[in-house]
Amino acid sequence: MDHRFCVPCLFGLEGLAADELRRLNMKNVSAENGRVYFEGDDAAAARANLCLRTGERVLIELGRFEAASFDALFEQTKALPWEQWIPQDAAFPVMGHSLNSKLFSVSDCQKIIKKAVVERLKSRYHLSWFQESAETVQIRFSIMKDQVSLCLDTSGEGLHKRGYRPAHNAAPLRETLAAAMVILSRYRGRDDFADPFCGSGTIPIEAALIARNIAPGRARHFAAMDWHTLNQHIWLEEREAAAAREYHGDYRIFGSDLDPKAIAMAKANAERAGVADLIRFETADAASFSRKTERGVIVTNPPYGERIGEKQEAEELYRRFGEAWRGLFNWQLYLLSSHTEFERCFGREADKKRKLYNGMIKCDLFMYYK
């Protein structure tokens, strides 16, 4: 039986996530603001969790309806077939958000949805009390302009938590955004690749995973792996299928940073990700970047200077890196920054810009085709 899935993603990445899902042979893929929908069977749930690089979660949508009152929310929630997914001994916590809706209190919505699900399960299991001691089936709700979406979270931890970065330096770049930047640069493993502001190594690591076509979720656990309502054989089958699609070759991926501690962290993260042999990390000043190549791409996320007192430092950094880049040959540049005066400081207008969000920070991906 096919299910309807919802994949939340960072704003600006909807098209990339939709393209990924189509390449994974998902059906009826459609993108909306901040999310992508598709249809598929149990195996599709496993494949999306294992292989998606730019999506944040894989949710099974049980229902979508309009509710402008708590009575409407209760009755329409209660009408959904929760017993098909929640065993009588499972835990089913509720969490979500509400925006621009009459039902604006998130805590009250949580209580109403929980109560409605309990009442539904009471009538189906003929129980008055639920132990909630077995697997966890997380219920997630979204209310936008009185439109309610009720889902089950198959992922557990967000998909950006690949498992290779238990430690990181300040202001980390989310793995899903790093992967999106690499995808937008059209890097596929053939060219030289460099990140001269690599920090804890997220961008070079994501580039290595993409070059090798390694499934980003290959080594982690997903919530739905514990569900009795999904075919458990699918996880092993999809992992084996993903491993069979991996590439093998020689790759030229470089990461550098001025901070030796960040480089040590990046090396440890690459080791955990299984790509340490593909990346060369070194301590170096980005303003002195002078690597030669016949064809290369730089994808990077330098400091933004968000805090007072750091803005001038960031501007000076952009200026110096701009001078270094203009002295290079055959390198394209994809640089993420929230600084409104980046192009002026860098010394050249971008050939193209794309709006992206690093968490809640609105940024531009500045693209230079040299």
C-alpha positions in Angstrom: 0.0 0.0 0.0 1.3 3.5 -0.9 1.6 6.2 1.6 1.6 10.0 1.2 4.9 11.4 2.5 5.9 14.9 3.5 9.6 16.1 3.6 10.2 19.4 5.4 13.3 21.3 4.2 15.0 24.6 4.6 13.5 27.4 2.6 15.1 27.6 -0.8 15.9 23.9 -1.0 12.4 22.6 -2.0 13.4 22.2 -5.7 16.6 20.4 -4.9 14.8 18.0 -2.5 12.1 17.4 -5.2 14.7 16.6 -7.8 16.4 14.1 -5.4 13.1 12.4 -4.7 12.4 12.0 -8.5 15.9 10.5 -9.0 15.0 8.0 -6.2 12.0 7.0 -8.3 9.3 8.4 -5.9 5.9 9.0 -7.3 3.8 12.2 -7.6 6.5 14.5 -6.3 5.3 18.1 -5.6 7.0 21.0 -3.9 5.5 23.7 -1.6 7.1 26.4 0.5 9.3 24.6 3.0 8.2 21.0 2.2 8.0 18.4 -0.6 5.3 15.7 -1.0 5.6 12.4 -2.6 3.9 8.9 -2.6 5.5 5.5 -2.1 5.4 2.2 -0.3 7.3 1.1 2.9 10.5 0.8 0.9 10.2 4.4 -0.2 10.3 5.5 3.4 13.6 3.6 4.0 15.1 4.9 0.7 14.2 8.5 1.4 15.6 8.4 4.9 18.8 6.7 3.8 19.5 8.7 0.6 18.0 12.2 0.9 20.8 14.9 1.2 18.7 18.1 1.4 15.5 17.0 3.2 15.1 17.4 7.0 12.7 14.6 7.8 10.5 11.9 6.2 7.0 12.1 7.5 3.9 10.0 6.7 0.9 12.3 6.3 -2.2 10.7 7.9 -4.5 13.6 7.3 -4.9 17.1 6.1 -8.0 19.3 6.9 -9.2 22.7 7.9 -9.8 23.5 11.6 -10.6 26.9 13.0 -11.8 25.6 16.4 -10.6 23.1 19.0 -13.7 21.0 18.5 -13.0 20.7 14.7 -9.4 19.8 15.5 -10.5 17.1 18.0 -13.2 15.5 15.8 -11.1 15.4 12.6 -8.1 14.1 14.4 -10.1 11.4 16.1 -11.5 10.3 12.7 -8.1 9.3 11.4 -7.0 5.6 11.4 -4.3 5.9 14.2 -4.7 2.3 15.2 -3.1 1.3 11.8 0.2 2.9 13.0 0.2 3.0 16.8 0.3 -0.3 18.6 -1.5 -0.4 22.0 1.8 -0.3 24.0 3.6 2.3 21.8 4.5 5.8 23.0 3.0 8.6 20.8 4.2 12.0 21.9 2.9 15.0 20.0 4.8 18.1 18.8 4.4 20.7 16.1 3.8 24.3 15.2 1.1 26.8 14.3 1.4 29.9 12.1 -1.2 32.5 11.1 -4.0 30.4 12.5 -6.9 30.8 14.9 -5.5 27.9 16.9 -2.3 29.7 17.8 -1.5 28.0 21.1 0.9 25.1 20.3 0.5 23.6 23.8 -3.3 23.5 23.6 -3.1 22.0 20.1 -0.8 19.3 21.5 -3.2 18.5 24.2 -6.2 18.3 21.9 -4.5 16.1 19.3 -3.2 13.8 22.0 -6.6 13.5 23.6 -8.2 12.8 20.2 -5.7 10.0 19.4 -6.2 8.5 22.8 -10.0 8.4 22.4 -9.6 6.8 19.0 -7.3 4.1 20.3 -9.5 3.5 23.4 -12.4 2.7 21.1 -10.3 0.4 18.9 -8.2 -1.4 21.6 -10.9 -1.4 24.3 -8.5 0.0 26.8 -8.8 2.8 29.2 -5.0 3.2 29.9 -2.0 3.1 27.6 1.4 2.1 29.0 3.4 3.8 26.2 6.3 1.5 27.0 7.2 0.1 23.5 8.4 1.8 20.4 7.9 5.6 19.9 5.7 6.8 17.1 6.2 10.6 17.0 3.1 12.6 15.9 3.9 15.9 14.3 1.4 18.5 13.4 1.6 21.7 11.3 -1.1 24.3 11.3 -0.8 27.0 8.6 -3.6 29.5 8.0 -6.1 27.0 9.7 -4.9 24.2 7.4 -3.9 21.2 9.6 -1.4 18.5 8.6 -1.0 15.5 10.9 2.0 13.2 10.3 4.1 10.4 11.8 7.8 11.0 11.9 9.8 8.0 10.4 13.2 9.7 10.8 13.5 10.5 14.6 16.6 12.7 14.6 16.6 15.2 11.8 18.2 13.9 8.5 20.9 16.6 8.8 22.3 14.7 11.7 24.4 12.3 9.7 26.2 11.0 12.7 29.7 12.1 11.8 29.7 15.4 13.6 29.2 14.9 17.4 31.5 17.9 17.9 31.8 21.1 15.9 33.1 24.6 16.1 30.9 27.7 16.6 28.0 28.5 14.2 28.0 25.2 12.3 26.6 24.9 8.9 23.7 22.3 8.7 24.7 19.3 6.7 21.6 19.5 4.5 22.5 23.1 3.5 26.2 22.1 2.9 25.0 19.3 0.6 22.7 21.7 -1.2 25.6 24.1 -1.8 27.7 21.3 -3.3 24.8 20.2 -5.5 24.2 23.7 -6.7 27.9 24.0 -7.7 27.4 20.9 -10.0 30.4 19.2 -8.4 30.2 15.5 -9.1 33.7 14.3 -8.3 35.5 15.1 -11.6 36.9 18.5 -10.8 39.1 19.8 -8.0 37.1 20.8 -5.0 38.1 23.2 -2.2 36.7 24.9 0.9 39.2 27.5 2.3 37.0 28.3 5.3 36.2 24.6 6.1 35.7 24.9 9.9 34.7 21.4 11.2 34.7 20.1 7.6 31.1 19.8 6.8 31.2 21.1 3.2 34.2 18.9 2.1 32.7 15.9 3.8 29.4 16.4 2.0 31.3 16.9 -1.2 33.1 13.5 -0.7 29.8 11.8 0.1 28.3 13.2 -3.2 31.4 12.3 -5.2 31.3 8.7 -4.0 27.4 8.6 -4.2 27.4 7.4 -0.5 24.0 7.5 1.1 24.2 10.1 3.8 22.1 8.0 6.2 23.9 4.7 5.6 25.3 4.5 9.2 22.5 5.8 11.3 19.3 4.6 13.0 15.8 5.8 12.1 12.7 5.9 14.3 10.7 3.7 11.9 13.2 0.9 12.1 11.5 0.1 15.5 8.0 0.2 14.2 6.1 -3.1 14.0 3.7 -1.5 11.4 6.5 -1.2 8.7 8.1 -4.1 6.9 11.5 -4.4 8.7 13.2 -6.2 5.8 13.1 -3.0 3.8 15.9 -1.3 5.7 18.5 -3.9 5.0 17.4 -4.2 1.4 17.6 -0.5 0.8 21.0 -0.2 2.6 22.4 -2.9 0.3 20.9 -1.2 -2.8 22.4 2.1 -1.8 25.8 0.5 -1.2 25.6 -1.0 -4.7 25.2 2.4 -6.2 28.4 3.8 -4.7 31.3 5.0 -7.0 35.0 4.4 -6.6 37.7 6.6 -7.9 40.4 9.2 -7.2 39.1 12.5 -5.9 40.8 15.9 -5.3 39.0 17.4 -2.3 40.7 20.0 -0.1 39.7 21.7 3.1 41.6 24.4 4.9 41.1 26.8 7.9 43.2 29.2 9.9 42.3 27.4 13.1 44.3 24.3 13.9 41.6 23.1 16.3 39.0 23.3 13.6 41.2 21.2 11.2 41.7 18.6 13.9 37.9 18.4 14.3 37.4 18.2 10.6 39.8 15.3 10.3 38.0 13.5 13.1 34.6 14.1 11.5 35.8 12.9 8.1 37.1 9.7 9.8 33.6 9.1 11.3 32.0 9.8 7.9 34.2 7.2 6.3 35.7 9.7 3.8 39.0 10.6 5.5 41.0 9.1 2.7 39.2 11.3 0.1 39.9 14.8 1.7 43.2 16.6 2.4 42.8 19.0 5.3 45.4 21.6 6.2 45.9 24.7 8.3 46.0 27.7 6.0 44.9 31.3 5.6 42.1 31.7 3.0 43.5 35.0 1.9 46.6 33.2 0.7 44.7 30.5 -1.3 46.7 29.9 -4.5 46.0 26.3 -5.4 46.4 25.6 -9.2 43.9 23.6 -11.1 42.8 22.9 -14.7 39.2 23.0 -13.5 38.0 23.5 -9.9 35.1 24.6 -7.8 35.3 26.4 -4.4 32.3 26.0 -2.1 32.6 27.8 1.2 30.9 29.5 4.1 33.1 32.2 5.6 32.2 34.0 8.8 29.3 36.4 8.4 30.2 39.0 11.1 26.7 38.8 12.6 27.8 40.1 16.0 28.7 43.7 16.8 32.5 44.2 16.5 32.9 41.2 14.1 31.4 43.0 11.0 34.5 44.9 10.1 36.6 41.8 10.6 34.4 39.9 8.2 34.5 42.8 5.6 38.3 42.8 5.8 38.3 39.0 5.4 36.0 39.3 2.3 38.3 41.9 0.8 41.5 39.8 1.2 39.8 36.7 0.0 38.5 38.6 -3.0 42.0 39.7 -3.9 43.3 36.1 -3.6 40.4 34.7 -5.8 41.0 37.2 -8.5 44.5 36.0 -8.8 43.4 32.4 -9.4 42.7 30.6 -12.7 40.0 28.0 -13.5 38.3 28.2 -10.2 34.5 28.8 -9.9 33.3 30.1 -6.6 30.1 29.4 -4.6 30.1 31.4 -1.4 27.4 31.7 1.3 27.0 34.9 3.2 24.3 36.9 5.0 26.4 40.1 4.8 24.4 42.8 2.8 27.6 44.4 1.5 29.5 41.2 0.6 29.9 42.0 -3.1 31.3 45.5 -2.4 33.8 44.1 0.1 34.7 41.2 -2.2 35.4 43.5 -5.0 33.1 42.1 -7.7 29.4 41.5 -8.3 28.3 37.9 -8.4 27.4 36.4 -11.8 24.3 34.9 -10.1 22.8 34.8 -6.5 20.4 32.4 -4.9 18.5 33.0 -1.6 19.1 30.3 1.1 18.5 30.1 4.8 21.2 29.0 7.3 18.8 28.1 10.1 16.9 31.4 10.6 19.6 33.5 9.0 18.7 34.8 5.5 21.7 34.4 3.2 22.7 34.6 -0.4 24.8 32.0 -2.3 27.1 34.2 -4.4 28.1 32.4 -7.6 31.2 33.4 -9.6 31.9 31.6 -12.9 35.5 32.3 -13.7 
